[in-house]
């Protein structure tokens, strides 16, 4: 098992996969931290869109 992990870590493609996973983890973490702010911004935008569409 240990040699398999070493082989995985030595491959260049594995580093790209690990980088992508870390980026996803950071983005999910930020989304969870700022969930209320993101929700309020989205609600505000949709409210403005609804108001403008209903005025036509």
C-alpha positions, 0 to 999 in steps of 0.5 A, a space after each residue: 500500500 505504501 509503495 502504491 501511495 509513493 508511486 501515485 505521489 511521484 506521478 506528475 498527473 497526481 499532483 494536478 489532481 491533488 491541486 484540483 481537489 485542494 481548489 475545490 475544497 477551498 471553494 466549498 469552504 468559502 461558500 460555506 463560510 459566506 453562505 448567508 452573504 451569497 444567499 442575500 446577494 442572489 436574492 437581491 439580484 433575482 428580486 431586481 430581475 423580477 421587478 424589471 421583468 414585471 414592469 414590461 
